[in-house]
C-alpha cells in the first residue's frame, strides 16, 4: 500500500481496494474451497483464474441464493401480536 489514490478514481477505486484487501485475508487457504467447488460445481472453476474472480463468484452466489424471511402474515395470512 501507501500513497493516495488519484482523485479521478473516486469511490470505485476505494471499493476495488477494499475487495482486494478482503480477498487477501479471505483466501489465505483456498485449496479446500477450490476443491469443494470443483467437486460440487465443476463448471464453476473454469473462469476462476484468480482469488478476486473467486471472491466475485462467491458474492454472486450470496445474492442469488439469499434467503427470503417470511413473516407470520406471509405464512398464515395474519400478523402475530409479537410481529414488529
VMD Tcl script that draws the C-alpha trace (Angstrom):
set ca {
  {0.00 0.00 0.00}
  {0.96 3.56 0.69}
  {0.22 6.57 -1.47}
  {-3.16 8.13 -2.08}
  {-5.42 7.05 -4.93}
  {-5.87 9.63 -7.69}
  {-8.98 11.74 -7.19}
  {-10.30 10.58 -10.58}
  {-10.78 7.07 -9.19}
  {-13.43 8.26 -6.78}
  {-15.34 5.65 -4.83}
  {-14.81 2.96 -7.41}
  {-11.07 2.85 -6.73}
  {-11.70 2.62 -3.00}
  {-14.19 -0.19 -3.50}
  {-11.68 -2.15 -5.54}
  {-9.05 -1.72 -2.86}
  {-11.46 -2.96 -0.18}
  {-12.38 -6.07 -2.18}
  {-8.73 -6.76 -2.90}
  {-7.67 -6.40 0.72}
  {-10.56 -8.59 1.88}
  {-9.68 -11.22 -0.68}
  {-6.09 -11.26 0.59}
  {-7.37 -12.14 4.06}
  {-10.18 -14.44 2.98}
  {-8.12 -16.55 0.60}
  {-5.16 -17.38 2.78}
  {-6.15 -21.03 2.31}
  {-8.42 -21.53 -0.69}
  {-7.35 -25.01 -1.70}
  {-10.14 -26.73 0.25}
  {-12.73 -24.29 -1.05}
  {-11.49 -24.69 -4.61}
  {-11.54 -28.47 -4.31}
  {-15.10 -28.38 -2.97}
  {-16.25 -26.14 -5.81}
  {-14.64 -28.43 -8.40}
  {-16.36 -31.41 -6.82}
  {-19.86 -29.96 -6.50}
  {-19.89 -27.42 -9.34}
  {-17.37 -28.50 -12.00}
  {-18.22 -25.63 -14.35}
  {-17.75 -23.01 -11.62}
  {-13.96 -23.19 -11.64}
  {-13.48 -22.76 -15.39}
  {-13.48 -18.95 -15.15}
  {-11.82 -18.50 -11.77}
  {-8.19 -17.83 -12.54}
  {-7.60 -15.51 -9.58}
  {-8.69 -15.01 -5.99}
  {-10.64 -11.89 -6.91}
  {-12.66 -13.81 -9.52}
  {-13.36 -16.50 -6.93}
  {-14.47 -13.81 -4.45}
  {-16.79 -12.23 -7.05}
  {-18.25 -15.65 -7.86}
  {-18.98 -16.34 -4.18}
  {-20.57 -12.91 -3.76}
  {-22.82 -13.56 -6.76}
  {-23.96 -16.81 -5.15}
  {-24.73 -14.98 -1.93}
  {-27.02 -12.56 -3.78}
  {-28.58 -15.23 -5.97}
  {-29.40 -17.59 -3.10}
  {-30.15 -15.09 -0.35}
  {-32.94 -16.33 1.92}
  {-36.36 -14.72 1.98}
  {-37.51 -14.02 5.53}
  {-41.19 -14.83 5.88}
  {-43.28 -13.08 8.47}
  {-46.32 -14.68 10.12}
  {-48.70 -12.64 7.94}
  {-46.97 -14.04 4.83}
  {-47.36 -17.62 6.00}
  {-50.62 -17.62 7.93}
  {-52.38 -14.61 6.47}
  {-52.45 -12.63 9.72}
  {-49.93 -10.68 11.76}
  {-48.65 -12.09 15.03}
  {-49.23 -9.94 18.09}
  {-45.46 -10.02 18.59}
  {-44.60 -9.13 14.99}
  {-42.62 -5.94 14.61}
}
mol new
graphics top color blue
foreach p $ca { graphics top sphere $p radius 0.5 }
foreach p [lrange $ca 0 end-1] q [lrange $ca 1 end] { graphics top cylinder $p $q radius 0.2 }
display resetview
